[in-house]
Amino acid sequence: MNVPPALDPRRWWADAVTADRLLLAAKTAVAAALAWYLAPYVPWAQSEYSYYAPLGVLVSMYPTVARSASSGVQAVVGLGIGIGLGLASLAVVGLGVLRIAAVAAVILIGVLLAGVRALGVGRDWVAIAGLFVLLLGGADPDGYSVSYLVTMAFGVVVGVIVNLVVVPPLRVKRADDRLAELRDALAASLRSIADSLAGHSFDPDAADEAEARLRGTLADVREEVELADESRRYNPRGRRLQAPRDLGRRRLDALTGTADATRELSAALAGLTSGPSVDAKLPADARRVLSEAITTVAHLVETPPDPVGTADQLHAAEEALTTFTDRLRALEAHDEPLDAWAAAVSLRRVIAACGPFSDPDADTGAH
C-alpha cells in the first residue's frame, strides 16, 4: 500500500535529521544549558526561577538570526503584557472576586489579545503569562513576575547570541539548489509536453497532474527563498556572499512566470488536440514546428542564469517561436486556430521571463 508522503514516517525522520536541523538542535541545547547555568547570577531575578531561562532560549531559537531576534522580542513583549494582566487579576482577587472568575477573565482577555497580529509569536504568551502569575505568584507576585520576565528575557538574549556567534545559519545555498531543481522540473515538463505533442499523444490529465506537482514544488521553493533572504539579515556570513541579495527572488519570479505560462500552454494544447479533427485544427507540420519551439524553450528554461549561455538559448528560442508564428500566418485566415496563437503567447511569456538573465550588464551572480 502506498503511503502519502505527508504520512510517511521515513519522511518525518528525514526532515528531522537534516544538517540544518541537527545544528539548530545542538545550538539550542547548548544555549539552554548555558542560560540555566548563568540564570542565578541575573540581577533582579530570584534564583529559584532559573528554569525560565532555558524556556527563553526555546522561544528565541529559530533557523535565522533575524527571526530569532524578532521572535525573542515579541515573546518578551507578550510576556510583559500577560504579566501585567496577571497582576491586575490578582488585584481584583484581593478585592474579593472569586479566583475562578479571575482565571476565566485572564483566559478571555489573553485569547482576545492573541488576535493582535503585531505581537507576532508573543500573542501565544499573553494568556500563559497571565495565568502563571495568577496561579503561581503566591505570596510574592511582584517578585515572581519580575523574575519570570527578567529570566525569560535573559534566556532570549542568550539564544540570540548563540545563534549569531555559533555558525549563524545561512540558507542561500539550499535555496539555490531548490531553485535549480524547480528550473529542471519546469524544463522537463515543457519537454514532456513537446514530446507528447510530436507523438500525437498529448494527455491533458497527465499535464494537469504534472502542473499540480509543480505548484507544490513552487510553494516549497518560495518558502525556501524567503528563508534564504531572511537568513542574510544581521548575518556576518551573509556579507561575504558575492551574489546580489535579490537574485533568488528574481529567479523565483522568473520561474513563477514560467510555471504560469506552462499551465496556459497546456490549456491551449488541450484545445488543439481534443476531438477527432486534430489535423483540421492545426496541420501536422505546424504541430511539429510548435513541438520544436517548445523543446527549444525548454532548453532556455534549464539554462543556468548566466548572461552568455542564456543569451544564446534566448536567441534560439526566439527564432524557433518566430518560425512557428510565421507558419501560423501562412495558414488561411479562417484556418488560424486561436489555441495555437495562445500557445505562442505562452511561449513568449516564458522567453520574456528568462530574458533579464541574458543581459550582460545584469548582476546574476551565476556560479
Salt bridges, closest charged atoms under 4 A:
ASP8 OD2 - ARG10 NH2 3.20
ASP15 OD1 - ARG11 NE 3.47
ASP20 OD2 - ARG171 NE 3.39
ASP20 OD2 - ARG174 NH1 3.42
ASP176 OD1 - ARG251 NH1 3.66
ASP177 OD2 - LYS173 NZ 2.88
GLU181 OE1 - ARG178 NE 3.06
ASP184 OD1 - ARG183 NE 3.59
GLU211 OE1 - ARG215 NH1 2.33
GLU211 OE2 - ARG263 NH1 3.22
GLU224 OE2 - ARG171 NH2 3.04
GLU224 OE1 - ARG174 NE 3.58
ASP229 OD2 - ARG249 NH2 2.96
GLU230 OE2 - ARG67 NE 2.76
ASP246 OD2 - ARG250 NE 3.44
ASP260 OD1 - ARG263 NH2 3.18
GLU264 OE2 - ARG349 NH1 2.62
ASP279 OD1 - ARG287 NH1 2.84
ASP285 OD2 - ARG327 NE 2.77
GLU292 OE2 - ARG288 NH1 3.13
GLU302 OE2 - ARG191 NH2 2.94
GLU302 OE2 - HIS299 ND1 3.14
GLU319 OE2 - HIS315 NE2 3.04
ASP326 OD1 - ARG329 NH1 3.30
ASP335 OD1 - HIS334 NE2 3.27
